[in-house]
Amino acid sequence: MNKVLVEVYVPVANIKYDAYIPLESKIGEIANLLANAMGDLSNHKYMPGQIITMCNYKNGKEYDKNLRCFETDIENGSQIVIL
């Protein structure tokens, strides 16, 4: 399985971590997994809600939850925001 290394930022908890994400997975699945991981890593300072949004850090563009990662501009070194 091909993966890319991205930097994940959660502004609500002011945390930032690096994570590998699979290129074949849908953005919605990735966002849920990352949000849950960020909740655990932040000692639950961040609690994911019902709706999780994943955006490009540099331009603020929201990623479509139905697209697969390889169908977006996400690549090694991309910066992602989880809201």
Secondary structure, 3 states (H helix, E strand, C coil): CCEEEEEEEECCCCEEEEEEEECCCEHHHHHHHHHHHHHHHCCCCCCCCCCCCEEECCCCCECCCCCEHHHCCCCCCCEEEEC
